[in-house]
Amino acid sequence: MKERVGMRVAVAGGTGLVGRYVVEELVAAGQEPVVLSRSRGVDLVAGGAGLDAALDGVDAVVDVSNVTTTSARKAVAFFDAVGRNLLDAGARAGVRHHVVLSIVGIDRVGLGYYRGKLRQEDVVRGGPVPWSVLRATQFHEFAEQTLDRVPKPLAVVPRMRTQPVAAGEVAQHLVKLALGPAQGMAPDLAGPRVEQLVDMVRRLLRARHERRLVLPVRMPGAVGAAMTGDGQLPVAGAVGPRGGQTFDAWLAQHVQRVQHGVSGGSAGGDGRRG
């Protein structure tokens, strides 16, 4: 019989960008990660098939699952289903703590995807398992995800202020939360510096030695005003943790990894996100 090591912590979306970092952090901390994904026989959406078996003996759940969509309807349906399935199965299994990764500013920026994240938070608040929600800003990888969504030779980039944070640092905070008592809404996590997304994309193009015509686009109405203002930044004066890695430091590291043929996980199943 295999001897149990530390806590068993299930990671929903454990094969995605942040999920992989969460798994690594758990292992480094001497805990036992349980990856919840279709490749491991768990369907988080369709009735939660395989969840009961996967959560047997699990102490905590970290939910970094994601769906790639800009549709409010699809986002709400996904996060509602996944949240309810995880919480119901967690309650049956005796899970003591449910931790969710959310996004800074989802209650101030009316994007369709953000409505799904708001529904996720609502489901967790009303669920049967003690919970913590960590809202984080966009990841450094968001610039690359934005660029790679648009076919060459153009690069259509929304005008947006953000305070990007390293995905690995987000994972560290999620694991710290999971190993402690439920906190409810944790303080917002952001990176060390406010950036313009358009500038981030231009620096990324230079680093990749790629020539594309960058077309900054302001989103219409209140959404555009929030994105170009402070809507996706931590609330002024609020006390919260700040990551240490800047976007430029991430970019230098990322380019070096690509040059050496090492996968840096530029998108992943839980990539950001706006």
N, C-alpha and C positions, 0 to 999 in steps of 0.2 A: 504494500500500500504506500502510495506516494505521500511523503510528509508535507503538510501544508506550510507554506511560507507566508507570513504576514497576513494582511487582509486580502480578500478577494474583491477586486473592483472591476465591474463590467464597464466597457467602453463602447457606447453606441456610436457607430461611425469610426471605429478604431483603425480602419484602413485608409482614412483620409489624411489630409495635411496635418491638422492639429491632433487628430486621433492617434497617428503614429507617434507623435511626440509624447502624448499622454502615456501611451503604452511604454515607451522608453523610460519616462520618468518614474512610472510605477515600478518597473523592474529595478531601476537604480536605487529606489527607496526600499527595496526588499519586499515589495508587495506582489501579489499575483494578479496580473491583468487577465480579463476574459473579454475577448473581442466579439462584439455583436455585429455581424454583417451577414449578407446573403451567402458570401463565400464560406462562412462557418455554419451555414444551415439555419440562420435566423432571419426571418422576414419581419422587419420592424413595422411595416405598414399594413400588410394583408392579414389582419387578425392577430399579429404577433406570433406567427408560427415559430416554434422552437424556443420561445422566450422562457417558458417555465423551466425547461431543462437547463438552459444556459445560466439562469439566475439562481439555481440551486446553490445555497451556501454563500451567495454574494452579499457582502456587507454594504457596498455603496455602488451607485451607478453614476457615470459621467456621460452625459449626452452631448456629443458634438456631431450628431447626424445632420445631414444637409440635403437639400434639393436645389438643383440649378434651374431657376425660373424667375421671371419678372412678373408673373401672373399672381395677383392676390389670391384668386380662387385656388390655384394649385398649391401655393405656399401655405395657406390656411389649412387646406385639406391634409397636406403632408404632416405639418407640425402638430395638428390636432390629433391625428391618428397615432403618430409615433409617441407623442407625449402620453396619451391615454393608455396605449398598449404597454409602455415601459412602466408607468406608475401602477397599473392594475397588476401586472405580473410581479413587480417589485413588492407590492403589498402582500401578495400571496406567498412570496419567498422570504418575507421578513427583512427586506432591505431597509436599512436604518437611515440612509441619506441619499437623496437624489440631487445631482449637481448638473446644471444646464449652462452651456455657453450661449450668451446672447450678444446683442450689439448696442453700443452706445448710440443714443439718439433715435432709437426706433419709435419713440413716442413723440418725436418732434419733426420727423421727416416722413411724409406720407407715401413712401414707395410700397408697391404691391408686396414685395418680398418681406418687408418689415412688418406688414400686417400679419403675416404668418408667424413671425417671431413673437409678436405681441400675443397672438393666440397661444403659442407655446408657453409663454410666461403665465398667462391666465390659467391654463390647464394645470401647470405645476402648482400654482398657488392654491388651487381648489382640490388638489389630489390628496391621496391617503398616506403619502410618504413625506417625512420631514425633508426640506429642500433648501438649496442655495442656488442663486442665479448670479453669474458673473457676466456683466456686460463689458465687452472689450471693443476697442476701435478696430479699424481695418488692419489687416495684416500687411506686411511689406510686400507680400506676393500679389496683392491686389492690383498693383500697377501692371504687372505682367499678364495677369488674367484679363484685365481691361484691354490691353494691347492685342492679345492673342484671340480675342473674340471678333476682331474686325479683319476682314481679308485685306491683303496688301493691294495697292500701295498706300492706302489711306490708314490713318489712325484717328478714329473719332473718339474723343475723350470728354466725358462730362466735366464741367467746371465744378470743383469740389474741394473743400478744405477738410483735411483729415489729420490725425495724429497717429501715424501708423506704428504698430507694435510687432515685435517678433513673435511668430507663431510658437516657437519653443518656450518663450517666456510666458505666453498665455497658458501653455500646457503645465508649466510649473505651478502657476497659481491655481489651476483647476485641481491638480493633484493635492496641493496643500489644503484646499477646501474639502476635498473628498475624504481626506484622512482625519478631519476634525468634525466638530458638531455642526449641525445645520445653522446657517446664518440668515436665511431669507435673502434679501437683496444685498449682495456684497458691494463694496465700493468699486466704482468703475475703474477699469484698467486701460491705460493708454500708453503710447510710446513717448519718447523723450522730447519730440519736436513736432510742431505743426508744419504740415507740408501742403502744397497745392498738387493735386493729382496730375494735372497737365505737366508740371515741372518734373514730377517723378517719372512719368512716361518718357519725357525727352531725355532724361539722364539714363534711363534704361536703354533707349535706342542707341545712344552714344556708346554705352558700355558693350552693347551687342554688335557695334559697328554696322548698324542697320539704318538705311535711309528710307524714311516714310514721311509723308505729309501729315503733320499733326493738326487736326481740326478740333479746337476746343468748342464744346457745345454747352450752353446753359439750359438746364431743364426748365420747362415752363412753370409759371405760377409760383405757388407757395413752396412746392418741392424744390424748385431751383433756388429760391431765396434761402431756404434752410440749408441746402447743400453748399452754397457759396458763402454762407455765413457761419454761424457756430453750431448748426444743428447736429453735426456729427462729431462734435468735440465734447469732452467732459464739461459739465456745468461749471462756469467760472466760480472760483472760490471753493469748489468741492474738494475734499481731501480724499485722495485715492492713490493706489500704487502706480508707479511709472516704470516702464521698461527701460533698459539701458542701451539696447542696440538701436542705432539710428538707421534710417533707410540707406544712407550711403555706405555704412559699414556692412549692412546686409547685402547690398548690391555688389560690393567688391568680393565678398565671400561667395555669393551666388555665381557670379561670372567665373570665378576660379574653379568652382565645382563643375560647372558646365564644361569648361575647357579641359578638365581632367576626366570628363565622362562620368561624373557622379551625379545621380539623380538628386535634384534638390526639392522635388515635390512642389512644383510651381502652382499647381491648381489643387488637385486632391478632392476628396469627397466633401470636405467641409471648408472649402476655400471661400473667400469673401468676395464681394458680398454687398452689393448696394445697387 
